[in-house]
Amino acid sequence: MSEQPGQTEPKQPSSAAAQAASRRNGARSRGPKSVAGKARASQNARSHGLRANPHLILANLPDWLEDTRTQLYAAYGQSADVRELVEGIIVAEFNRHQASVLLQQSLTALVAATSDNHWSVQRNLSKLVSQSTDSHDFQFTAGVVRTLGFGDNPDLVKARRFRAYERRFRGARDRGLRQLSKLGVIAPV
């Protein structure tokens, strides 16, 4: 019978010595035992929380977003369509704000990583950190930083990722607001 792509040969059974070695190795590594160790290990894959469950976000809103949600409900009512849109808007705004904070932190770290002889890059990065990040300024400065040999800098990679998240969440928020206005619900005076 000819060998076809995608087919593999059946595995040979393990010897008794290999099975014993496998058991010994497996007995050494079973993960954390303490409650604190398990809590720490449960966060291993978490890097920024921007893709967290929306229900967790809505349960722990900061006061300024809770006020915004209350104002939107007061203005547009509480029908099922409005509730769904408002919750989506609030989650998108929360995530946009978080991405913006993480972007600022990445840019601050990048400023610290640039050497003093790249003063123009530091000046541009400092400007981005101190202001809201304009897309054109961000792209220009990121291009200059890459040209000067910082292209593989992890802070620049993070900054570009957080900038993309920020733009995505801003778009989701704005789409939700446009849909809310299209419902034809008129805010009470």
PERACOR-V792175 format. One record per residue. N is the residue number from 0. RES is the residue in one small letter. PSI is psi in whole degrees, -180 to 180 (none if undefined). OMEGA is omega in whole degrees, 0 to 359 (none if undefined). D_FIRST is the distance of its C-alpha to the first C-alpha in Angstrom with 2 decimals. Layout:
n: (N | N)
res: (RES | RES)
psi: (PSI | PSI)
omega: (OMEGA | OMEGA)
d_first: (D_FIRST | D_FIRST)
This chain:
n: (0 | 1 | 2 | 3 | 4 | 5 | 6 | 7 | 8 | 9 | 10 | 11 | 12 | 13 | 14 | 15 | 16 | 17 | 18 | 19 | 20 | 21 | 22 | 23 | 24 | 25 | 26 | 27 | 28 | 29 | 30 | 31 | 32 | 33 | 34 | 35 | 36 | 37 | 38 | 39 | 40 | 41 | 42 | 43 | 44 | 45 | 46 | 47 | 48 | 49 | 50 | 51 | 52 | 53 | 54 | 55 | 56 | 57 | 58 | 59 | 60 | 61 | 62 | 63 | 64 | 65 | 66 | 67 | 68 | 69 | 70 | 71 | 72 | 73 | 74 | 75 | 76 | 77 | 78 | 79 | 80 | 81 | 82 | 83 | 84 | 85 | 86 | 87 | 88 | 89 | 90 | 91 | 92 | 93 | 94 | 95 | 96 | 97 | 98 | 99 | 100 | 101 | 102 | 103 | 104 | 105 | 106 | 107 | 108 | 109 | 110 | 111 | 112 | 113 | 114 | 115 | 116 | 117 | 118 | 119 | 120 | 121 | 122 | 123 | 124 | 125 | 126 | 127 | 128 | 129 | 130 | 131 | 132 | 133 | 134 | 135 | 136 | 137 | 138 | 139 | 140 | 141 | 142 | 143 | 144 | 145 | 146 | 147 | 148 | 149 | 150 | 151 | 152 | 153 | 154 | 155 | 156 | 157 | 158 | 159 | 160 | 161 | 162 | 163 | 164 | 165 | 166 | 167 | 168 | 169 | 170 | 171 | 172 | 173 | 174 | 175 | 176 | 177 | 178 | 179 | 180 | 181 | 182 | 183 | 184 | 185 | 186 | 187 | 188)
res: (m | s | e | q | p | g | q | t | e | p | k | q | p | s | s | a | a | a | q | a | a | s | r | r | n | g | a | r | s | r | g | p | k | s | v | a | g | k | a | r | a | s | q | n | a | r | s | h | g | l | r | a | n | p | h | l | i | l | a | n | l | p | d | w | l | e | d | t | r | t | q | l | y | a | a | y | g | q | s | a | d | v | r | e | l | v | e | g | i | i | v | a | e | f | n | r | h | q | a | s | v | l | l | q | q | s | l | t | a | l | v | a | a | t | s | d | n | h | w | s | v | q | r | n | l | s | k | l | v | s | q | s | t | d | s | h | d | f | q | f | t | a | g | v | v | r | t | l | g | f | g | d | n | p | d | l | v | k | a | r | r | f | r | a | y | e | r | r | f | r | g | a | r | d | r | g | l | r | q | l | s | k | l | g | v | i | a | p | v)
psi: (133 | 151 | 125 | 150 | 142 | -16 | 139 | 159 | 149 | 144 | 145 | 143 | 144 | 149 | 166 | -37 | -41 | -40 | -41 | -42 | -39 | -42 | -42 | -45 | -40 | -32 | -23 | -31 | 101 | 8 | 178 | 149 | -33 | 160 | -42 | -41 | -40 | -39 | -42 | -43 | -28 | -17 | 10 | -43 | -8 | 124 | -34 | -18 | 10 | -12 | 31 | 162 | 127 | -31 | -34 | -38 | -47 | -26 | -20 | 48 | 143 | 161 | -41 | -33 | -34 | -40 | -42 | -43 | -44 | -42 | -40 | -41 | -39 | -35 | -36 | -2 | -170 | 34 | 166 | -42 | -44 | -44 | -45 | -44 | -44 | -44 | -41 | -40 | -44 | -44 | -44 | -42 | -40 | -48 | -37 | -43 | -44 | -43 | -38 | -43 | -45 | -36 | -46 | -40 | -41 | -42 | -37 | -43 | -35 | -38 | -44 | -29 | -23 | 141 | 164 | -26 | -5 | 55 | -33 | -36 | -43 | -41 | -46 | -42 | -42 | -38 | -42 | -38 | -40 | -22 | 175 | 141 | 115 | 139 | -44 | -47 | -42 | -46 | -41 | -50 | -40 | -38 | -44 | -43 | -41 | -41 | -33 | 5 | 13 | 16 | -30 | 10 | 126 | -30 | -35 | -40 | -45 | -43 | -43 | -40 | -45 | -33 | -41 | -42 | -44 | -45 | -39 | -46 | -34 | -42 | -41 | -42 | -46 | -38 | -42 | -42 | -39 | -42 | -38 | -42 | -27 | -16 | -16 | 12 | 128 | 129 | 138 | 149 | none)
omega: (183 | 179 | 179 | 179 | 178 | 179 | 177 | 179 | 178 | 181 | 176 | 178 | 180 | 177 | 180 | 180 | 179 | 178 | 179 | 179 | 179 | 178 | 179 | 180 | 180 | 180 | 181 | 189 | 180 | 179 | 183 | 180 | 184 | 179 | 180 | 179 | 179 | 178 | 179 | 182 | 180 | 180 | 184 | 184 | 182 | 178 | 182 | 177 | 183 | 177 | 181 | 178 | 181 | 181 | 176 | 179 | 183 | 180 | 185 | 182 | 171 | 185 | 183 | 177 | 176 | 177 | 179 | 179 | 179 | 179 | 178 | 177 | 179 | 183 | 188 | 179 | 184 | 177 | 184 | 180 | 181 | 180 | 181 | 180 | 181 | 179 | 177 | 178 | 182 | 179 | 180 | 179 | 177 | 180 | 178 | 179 | 179 | 179 | 179 | 178 | 180 | 177 | 179 | 179 | 179 | 179 | 177 | 178 | 179 | 176 | 180 | 183 | 181 | 182 | 183 | 182 | 174 | 186 | 182 | 177 | 178 | 180 | 180 | 179 | 178 | 178 | 179 | 181 | 185 | 182 | 170 | 187 | 175 | 185 | 182 | 178 | 182 | 182 | 180 | 182 | 178 | 177 | 179 | 180 | 178 | 182 | 181 | 175 | 178 | 187 | 180 | 178 | 183 | 179 | 177 | 178 | 178 | 181 | 179 | 180 | 181 | 176 | 178 | 177 | 181 | 180 | 180 | 181 | 176 | 178 | 179 | 178 | 182 | 176 | 178 | 179 | 177 | 179 | 178 | 180 | 179 | 180 | 179 | 178 | 181 | 181 | 178 | 183 | none)
d_first: (0.00 | 3.80 | 6.64 | 9.02 | 12.72 | 14.42 | 11.80 | 12.84 | 12.01 | 14.25 | 17.67 | 19.08 | 22.25 | 25.42 | 27.79 | 31.21 | 32.89 | 30.72 | 31.41 | 35.11 | 35.24 | 33.67 | 36.31 | 39.09 | 38.10 | 37.85 | 41.27 | 42.88 | 42.10 | 42.84 | 44.91 | 48.64 | 50.70 | 54.04 | 54.93 | 55.89 | 52.61 | 50.61 | 52.76 | 52.22 | 48.43 | 48.28 | 49.56 | 47.02 | 45.24 | 48.48 | 49.65 | 52.15 | 51.98 | 51.97 | 49.14 | 50.78 | 51.01 | 53.87 | 55.35 | 55.86 | 57.55 | 59.82 | 60.85 | 62.09 | 63.71 | 66.38 | 69.85 | 69.89 | 66.76 | 68.05 | 71.22 | 69.26 | 67.34 | 70.67 | 72.21 | 69.35 | 69.61 | 73.39 | 73.06 | 70.31 | 70.46 | 67.82 | 65.92 | 62.20 | 61.32 | 63.78 | 62.59 | 58.97 | 60.03 | 62.48 | 60.00 | 57.47 | 60.25 | 61.34 | 57.86 | 57.30 | 60.71 | 60.13 | 56.82 | 58.47 | 61.23 | 58.86 | 56.85 | 60.17 | 61.28 | 58.01 | 58.28 | 61.83 | 60.79 | 58.02 | 60.47 | 63.07 | 60.64 | 59.76 | 63.49 | 63.84 | 60.90 | 62.31 | 64.58 | 68.26 | 67.92 | 65.91 | 68.94 | 68.13 | 64.74 | 66.42 | 69.09 | 66.59 | 64.49 | 67.68 | 68.69 | 65.40 | 65.74 | 69.32 | 68.82 | 66.41 | 63.49 | 63.70 | 60.34 | 61.58 | 63.19 | 60.10 | 57.79 | 60.29 | 60.81 | 57.10 | 56.61 | 59.44 | 58.12 | 54.67 | 56.38 | 58.36 | 55.27 | 55.07 | 52.02 | 49.81 | 52.62 | 51.30 | 54.55 | 54.10 | 50.53 | 51.89 | 54.81 | 52.64 | 50.47 | 53.60 | 55.19 | 52.21 | 52.45 | 56.19 | 55.83 | 53.18 | 55.38 | 58.48 | 56.76 | 55.74 | 59.33 | 60.81 | 58.53 | 59.61 | 63.25 | 62.93 | 61.35 | 64.11 | 66.73 | 65.07 | 65.42 | 69.02 | 70.36 | 73.70 | 74.69 | 77.93 | 80.91)
